[in-house]
Amino acid sequence: MGGVNHQPCGKNLECSTRLSRAVSLAYAKFMESNAMLEDALIGELNKSDKIQTFKIWRVSRKELRSTLQHLQLAVDAFTRSIDDMETHPFLHASVLEQMDFVKLKSHLASTGAMNADDEAFDEVVTSLKNGGFERIFRELKRRYVRHHEAAIQLLIAFEAGERYARNGSLLQMIEQNELPFRLRFARLMNPLTRTMQIFSYSSLISIEIHYRSTHCRPGTSLFQNHAVQT
């Protein structure tokens, strides 16, 4: 399974794996779009051929449009997962209730898996205590709906820069804020990054519950296994 995949503890593993893939691709496409945009701006700085830098900008635009599509796919994947949760109740609610989250957070921080003062982890724990993984998924779905809306606004600003990308003045327009790109980028980048943190933390908790609840060897956890010794 992937690094941010939730272990549904006896439920539909394919469903959770497809969800992990959807959120990973949405973030990857967004970052790829930004990297290609940087390539176009570097081309302008180096006084490269305008036609070539414009072609690179168009690839960046294509990736941003793909980001929109994958954000919607993530919303759809959350919907399917929530529906699956309603059909297949969580099997290990008792383990979740007994989890020492303070200790778990401390272990994650000590192993470098998170910052000790990251409030996103506490946000996940609060949601889990008040409504389990279904509540987490519903909140994440709402976040991805907002991310999709932010991506639409970013794409509008991005496409408004086409004429500047054609004539080689895109960097100048962005630097002088003639093109309202930076703020709209931040409105997607920063909330989406936090959402990925929330998704990852809830995934780690889910996996730890799985390790403590199934056929895994006694004592198995995120911090101890029987295959790799460090």
C-alpha positions as CSV (number, residue, x, y, z in Angstrom):
1,M,0.0,0.0,0.0
2,G,1.1,3.6,-0.5
3,G,2.6,5.9,2.1
4,V,-0.6,7.7,2.8
5,N,-3.1,4.9,2.4
6,H,-5.6,4.2,5.2
7,Q,-5.8,0.6,6.4
8,P,-9.6,0.1,6.7
9,C,-9.1,-2.7,9.2
10,G,-11.0,-5.5,7.3
11,K,-12.9,-3.3,4.9
12,N,-12.4,-2.4,1.3
13,L,-8.6,-2.0,0.9
14,E,-8.9,-1.3,-2.9
15,C,-11.2,1.6,-2.1
16,S,-8.8,3.2,0.4
17,T,-5.8,2.6,-2.0
18,R,-7.6,4.4,-4.9
19,L,-8.3,7.3,-2.5
20,S,-4.7,7.5,-1.6
21,R,-3.8,7.5,-5.3
22,A,-6.3,10.3,-6.0
23,V,-5.0,12.7,-3.4
24,S,-1.4,11.9,-4.2
25,L,-1.9,12.6,-7.9
26,A,-3.8,15.9,-7.2
27,Y,-0.9,17.2,-5.2
28,A,1.7,15.9,-7.6
29,K,0.0,17.5,-10.6
30,F,-0.1,20.8,-8.8
31,M,3.6,20.7,-7.9
32,E,4.4,19.6,-11.5
33,S,2.5,22.6,-12.8
34,N,4.5,24.9,-10.6
35,A,7.8,23.3,-11.5
36,M,7.1,23.8,-15.2
37,L,6.1,27.4,-14.6
38,E,9.5,27.9,-12.9
39,D,11.1,26.5,-16.0
40,A,9.3,29.0,-18.2
41,L,10.3,31.9,-15.9
42,I,13.9,30.7,-15.9
43,G,13.7,30.7,-19.7
44,E,12.7,34.3,-19.6
45,L,15.6,35.2,-17.2
46,N,18.0,33.5,-19.6
47,K,16.6,35.3,-22.6
48,S,15.7,32.0,-24.2
49,D,13.6,31.7,-27.3
50,K,10.1,33.1,-26.6
51,I,8.4,30.4,-28.5
52,Q,10.1,27.7,-26.5
53,T,9.4,29.3,-23.1
54,F,5.7,29.8,-24.2
55,K,5.6,26.0,-25.0
56,I,6.8,25.3,-21.5
57,W,4.2,27.6,-20.1
58,R,1.5,25.8,-22.0
59,V,2.7,22.5,-20.4
60,S,2.4,24.1,-17.0
61,R,-1.1,25.2,-17.8
62,K,-2.0,21.7,-18.9
63,E,-0.7,20.3,-15.6
64,L,-2.8,22.9,-13.7
65,R,-5.9,21.9,-15.6
66,S,-5.0,18.3,-14.7
67,T,-4.8,19.4,-11.1
68,L,-8.4,20.5,-11.3
69,Q,-9.5,17.2,-12.7
70,H,-7.6,15.2,-10.0
71,L,-8.9,17.4,-7.2
72,Q,-12.4,16.5,-8.4
73,L,-11.4,12.8,-8.6
74,A,-10.2,13.1,-5.0
75,V,-13.7,14.4,-4.0
76,D,-15.3,11.5,-5.8
77,A,-12.9,9.1,-4.1
78,F,-13.8,10.4,-0.7
79,T,-17.5,10.0,-1.5
80,R,-17.0,6.4,-2.4
81,S,-15.0,5.8,0.7
82,I,-17.6,7.4,2.9
83,D,-20.3,5.3,1.2
84,D,-18.1,2.2,1.9
85,M,-17.8,3.2,5.6
86,E,-21.5,3.4,5.9
87,T,-21.9,-0.1,4.4
88,H,-19.0,-1.7,6.4
89,P,-18.8,-0.4,9.9
90,F,-15.3,0.2,11.5
91,L,-14.2,-3.1,13.0
92,H,-11.8,-1.8,15.7
93,A,-13.6,1.1,17.3
94,S,-12.5,-0.3,20.7
95,V,-8.8,0.0,19.8
96,L,-9.3,3.5,18.6
97,E,-11.0,4.4,21.9
98,Q,-8.1,3.0,23.9
99,M,-5.4,4.6,21.8
100,D,-3.0,6.8,23.8
101,F,-2.7,9.7,21.3
102,V,-0.3,11.7,23.4
103,K,2.1,8.8,23.5
104,L,1.6,8.1,19.8
105,K,2.3,11.8,18.9
106,S,5.4,11.7,21.0
107,H,6.7,8.6,19.3
108,L,6.0,10.0,15.8
109,A,7.9,13.2,16.7
110,S,10.8,11.4,18.2
111,T,11.2,9.3,15.1
112,G,11.1,12.4,12.8
113,A,7.7,11.5,11.3
114,M,6.2,14.9,12.4
115,N,6.9,18.1,14.2
116,A,6.1,17.8,17.9
117,D,4.1,21.1,17.8
118,D,2.1,20.3,14.7
119,E,-1.5,21.2,15.6
120,A,-2.8,19.3,12.6
121,F,-2.3,16.0,14.4
122,D,-4.4,17.3,17.4
123,E,-7.1,18.3,14.9
124,V,-7.2,14.8,13.6
125,V,-7.4,13.3,17.1
126,T,-10.3,15.6,18.0
127,S,-12.2,14.6,14.9
128,L,-11.6,10.9,15.5
129,K,-12.8,11.1,19.1
130,N,-15.9,12.9,18.0
131,G,-16.9,10.9,15.0
132,G,-14.2,8.3,14.0
133,F,-12.7,8.0,10.6
134,E,-16.0,8.7,8.8
135,R,-16.0,12.2,10.3
136,I,-12.3,12.7,9.2
137,F,-13.2,11.7,5.7
138,R,-16.2,14.0,5.5
139,E,-14.1,16.9,6.7
140,L,-11.4,16.0,4.2
141,K,-14.0,15.8,1.4
142,R,-15.1,19.4,2.3
143,R,-11.5,20.6,2.2
144,Y,-11.0,19.1,-1.3
145,V,-14.2,20.8,-2.5
146,R,-12.6,24.1,-1.4
147,H,-9.3,23.2,-2.9
148,H,-11.0,22.6,-6.2
149,E,-12.7,26.1,-6.0
150,A,-9.3,27.7,-5.2
151,A,-7.7,25.8,-8.2
152,I,-10.4,27.3,-10.5
153,Q,-9.5,30.8,-9.4
154,L,-5.8,30.1,-9.8
155,L,-6.4,28.8,-13.3
156,I,-8.2,31.9,-14.2
157,A,-5.3,34.1,-13.1
158,F,-2.9,31.7,-14.8
159,E,-4.6,31.8,-18.1
160,A,-4.8,35.6,-17.9
161,G,-1.0,35.5,-18.2
162,E,-1.1,33.9,-21.7
163,R,-0.3,37.0,-23.6
164,Y,2.6,37.8,-21.3
165,A,3.9,34.3,-21.6
166,R,3.8,34.7,-25.4
167,N,5.8,38.0,-25.4
168,G,8.3,37.0,-22.7
169,S,7.1,39.3,-20.0
170,L,5.4,36.9,-17.6
171,L,8.0,37.1,-14.9
172,Q,7.8,40.9,-14.9
173,M,4.0,40.8,-14.6
174,I,4.2,38.4,-11.7
175,E,7.0,40.3,-9.9
176,Q,5.1,43.6,-10.2
177,N,1.8,41.9,-9.3
178,E,0.2,43.0,-12.5
179,L,-1.0,39.4,-12.7
180,P,-2.7,38.3,-9.5
181,F,-1.0,35.0,-9.4
182,R,1.0,34.7,-6.2
183,L,-1.9,35.2,-3.7
184,R,-4.1,32.8,-5.6
185,F,-1.3,30.3,-5.7
186,A,-0.9,30.5,-1.9
187,R,-4.7,30.1,-1.4
188,L,-4.3,26.6,-3.0
189,M,-0.8,25.7,-2.0
190,N,-0.9,26.2,1.8
191,P,-4.4,24.8,2.6
192,L,-3.8,21.8,0.3
193,T,-0.4,21.1,2.0
194,R,-2.1,21.2,5.4
195,T,-4.8,18.9,4.1
196,M,-2.1,16.4,3.0
197,Q,-0.7,16.5,6.5
198,I,-4.1,15.8,8.0
199,F,-4.6,13.0,5.6
200,S,-1.2,11.5,6.4
201,Y,-1.7,11.7,10.2
202,S,-5.1,10.0,10.0
203,S,-3.5,7.4,7.8
204,L,-0.8,6.7,10.3
205,I,-3.3,6.4,13.1
206,S,-5.4,4.0,11.0
207,I,-2.3,1.9,10.2
208,E,-1.3,1.8,13.9
209,I,-4.8,0.5,14.8
210,H,-4.5,-2.1,12.1
211,Y,-1.2,-3.3,13.5
212,R,-2.7,-3.6,16.9
213,S,-5.9,-5.3,15.8
214,T,-5.3,-7.9,13.2
215,H,-3.2,-11.0,12.5
216,C,0.1,-9.1,12.8
217,R,2.5,-10.5,15.3
218,P,1.9,-9.3,18.9
219,G,3.8,-6.1,19.5
220,T,3.8,-4.9,15.9
221,S,3.4,-1.2,15.5
222,L,4.6,1.7,13.4
223,F,7.7,1.8,15.6
224,Q,8.6,-2.0,15.6
225,N,8.5,-4.6,12.9
226,H,10.0,-8.0,12.3
227,A,11.6,-7.4,8.9
228,V,13.8,-4.3,9.1
229,Q,16.1,-3.5,11.9
230,T,17.7,0.0,12.2
